[in-house]
């Protein structure tokens, strides 16, 4: 990612952080609307799940210019998601739900440039997870 895109992701994320609990609810609501079959993968406390999601996004956002130290954690998360029944196609649905959620949370500040930067950030994360989960070593 370019430094400009990283800056856009980070500055927009700062605007999401104050509403992170609401953003998590919006995200999961949209995710389950896009693919109701995914609801069955979540058996625990959805508030806690939302907190974990926001914490992971925060970690990735703060590490975008140096993912090396967290890459092993990202790859392990990808492998673990296979055990939950996550397929490669689900990553597209998650990406769509994330972008939609950011658009809802940021409103007019979710410019095409910000959307593009978040798309790159998500694709970077999803690619690492998928590579670890679905590529035979």
C-alpha positions, 0 to 999 in steps of 0.5 A: 500500500502507498503511504497515501492510502495508509494515511487515508485508512488510518485517518478514517479509522480514527473517525470509526473508533468512537463508534466501534461498537455500533460499527461492529453491530452494523458489520455483522448485521450486513454480513448476515444480510448478505449471506444468512448462512454465515450466522451459524458460524457465530455461536458466541457472544456477538458483542464480544465477537464485535470487540475482537473484530474491532481490535483486530482491525485496529491492529492491522490499521496501525501495522499497515506500513509494517505487517511483518510482526503481525503476519504470523498472527494473520496467517494463523487466523486464516488457518483457524477460520478454515476450521470454522467453515470459512471458504475463500468466497466468504472473504468477498462477502466479509469485504463487502460488509466491511466496506458497506459498514465504513460507508455507513459510519463515515458518511460523506467522509467515505470518499472514493479515495478512502473506499479504494484505500480500505479496499486495498487494506482489506485485500492485503489482509484477506490475501494473507489469510487465504494464502495461509489457509488454502495454499498447500505448503 
